[in-house]
Amino acid sequence: MDLPTSWNLDDKPTHLNVDSSGLRVNQDSNQFGAIRANHPIPPQCKLFYFEVDIIGEVKNERIVIGLCEKSYNLNNTNGLGCDDRSWGYFGYNGTVWYSSNSRTYGPSFSTGDTIGCCLNFKNNTVFFTKNGINLGIAIRNLKGTLYPCVGLHSKVEATIEVNFGSRKFKYEATTSNDMANLH
């Protein structure tokens, strides 16, 4: 069972640059582009969590954290969740998009924030975290072969770094409510 460990260097738009670690992405143009992990999340793991640190100068621009299927177009200018092959949490306004539908979900996020995404195959839900705080279930009835994914569209250089578990997460399930979301 291969778990996601880095970004897929062979499956991304040319204007997204990935460093030698395979974890840090820099967007150097004013075009939307998304990048997906090197492996899908295996349903056998039942629970998968990753975090994205927003490092570069980002102000009211589009950063979207979420999940996508292999067939999702990484050059889709609408962003994650604006079709039926992706799901995403938008930083500039805190909405969650899925199957071309949106709803108000959580706070906005930008430079200096860490956003986590947890896929729970036990109950087919997704929740997000912001700076270690659980924001509650965002998406229900999610199924399929899913990859961690991040979309970037900024007028200035934007940089993010993913943590697939190689270092300590900011989020720690410490309350009974947090634990309930994990089961």
N, C-alpha and C positions, 0 to 999 in steps of 0.2 A: 504494500500500500504506500504509494508516493503521496506525500503531503506537499502543499505549496511551501516553497522555501525562498523563492526570489521572484522577480518579475521575468516574464518571458521576453528575452532579448530579440527573438526572431519573429515576434508577433506584436508589432507596435508601429505607430506612425513614425515617420523619419524625424519629425521635429521634437520628439520626446527622446531625451538622452538619458541613459542609465549608467551609473558609475560602475567601477570594477567589482563592487560587492554584490551588485544585482539588486540592491534594495533602495537606492536613492535615485529619484527621477527628477530631471530638470526639463522644464518646458521653455523653449527659447523663442517662441513666435506667438503671434496673436491668432492662433488657430486652436480649435478644440481637438483634443486627442485623448484617447483612453489607453490604459495598459492593463493587461491581465496577468495573473500569476502563471508560473511555469507548469503547474499541475492543478487539476480540479480538486475540490474538496471531496474526499471519499465519504460516502454516506455511512460507512462502517465506523467512522470515528465519532458519530452521533452528535458531536459538538465541536465547532471550530471557531476560533476567535483570532482576529488580527487587529493591529492598531496602525494608524498612519499619523506621523508627525508632520505638521505643516510648517515648513522651515522658511521658505522664500517669502519675499514681500508680496502679500496678497491682500488687496482691499476691495471688497465688494465685487470680486470676480467669481468665476464658477469653478469650484472644486467639488467634486462629487465622489463620495466613498460608497462602495457597494459591491454588488455581485453581478456576474454576467454569464451567459452561456457561451460556448465556443463560437456559435454562429453570430454573435453580436458584432456589429461593424464598429471597430475601434476609431473610425473617423466620423462617426455619427455626430453631426453638429448639434443635435438636440440634447445630448447627454444621456447618462445612465437613467434607465427607468422610463424613457420616452418611447419605448417599444415593448414588446412582450418577451424579449430575451435578456432584459437587464432590470436591475432594481437599484436605486440610489438615494442617498441622503445629501441634499444640496446645501453647501456651506453658506451661500449668500442670503438665503431666506429661511433655512431650517425646514424645508418641505421634504417629504419622501415621495419619490416617483416610482410607480410600478405599473406595467401594462398600459402606459400612456395616461395614467391617472395620477393625480397628486393630492396630497393632504398635508395640512399643517402638522408638524411632528415635534420638533425640538428647537433649541436655540440655534442661531447662526454660528458659524465658526470661520476662523481665518488664521493668519500667521500666529504661531506660538501655541496653537491648540493641538491636542492629540485626540483623534476620533477613532473609536474602536467599532468593530462590526462582528457580531456573533451570530453564526448560523447554527440553529438547533434542529438536527434531523429527527429528534425524538418527537417534537410536536410541530415541525415544519414552520418555525417562526424565525424572525431575525430581529435583534435589537441592536441599538447603537449606544455607544458611550461617548461622553465628552469630558476630557481631562479626568478620567477615572470614575465618572458618575454615570450610572445606568439611566438611560432615558426612557426605558420601557419598550415594549414590543412595538415594532414599526410595521412589520409585514407578516401576514399569516398565509398559511396554505402554500408555501413555497416548496417547489419540487424541481428536480432536474439535475443535470450535471453542471455544477456551478463553480465559477472561479472568482477569487477575490479580484476586485477591479477598482481602479481610480481613474476619474476623468479630470482633465485640467484644461482651463481656458482662461488665460489671464493676459492683460495688455502689457504686463511687465513680467520679467522672468519669475517663474514659479517653481518651487522645489518642495518635494515631499520625500519622506523616508518611511518605509514600511517595516514593521516588526511582526514576523510570523512566529515568534516565540523564541528567538535566539537570545533575547534579553528579557528582563522583567517587564511585565505589562504595568501600565498605570492603573488599570482596572483590576480590582480584587473583589470577588464576590464575597461580601462581608455581612450582608443583611439577609434575613429570611426571604424578603421579596426578591433580592438578587438571586438567591439560590433557587427560588421557585422558577425563575426565568431560565435557569440552566437545566431543568429537568423536564 
